[in-house]
């Protein structure tokens, strides 16, 4: 099994920054893509950013130029640097990893709350 643990969420004022981290642990043989999703109240979960093991990235249009995803393959950690935060970024942010333990599977973290408010 693979466990994903997020950290770094919290309350921030508009225009502020936060850095989310997600550490993968357990019986991991390989991790392909890792990513961040978010879900606001009353809305569907949406992709925020994703990164492959080779470093290729993909961003939602709404966060391009403000958020940066990165990862440390040696430590199985993925980061999301969020700058110029807006109230509409408020959501629960979930870490996701396409990982091979005994088979390939999509794993999810428990989520971390990000609230952007003055």
WODASUL-V565200 format. One line per field, one symbol per residue. phi: phi as a letter, one per 20 degrees, with the letter a starting at -180 (. if undefined). A space follows every 10 residues. Layout:
phi = ???
This chain:
phi = .cddcebofq dbfgnecbce cbdeboedea ceecaccbbe gmcffcfeab befenfcbcf gfdgnddcdb bdffdlcccc eddlfdgfef aeddecbecd deafbedcee ncedcdbe
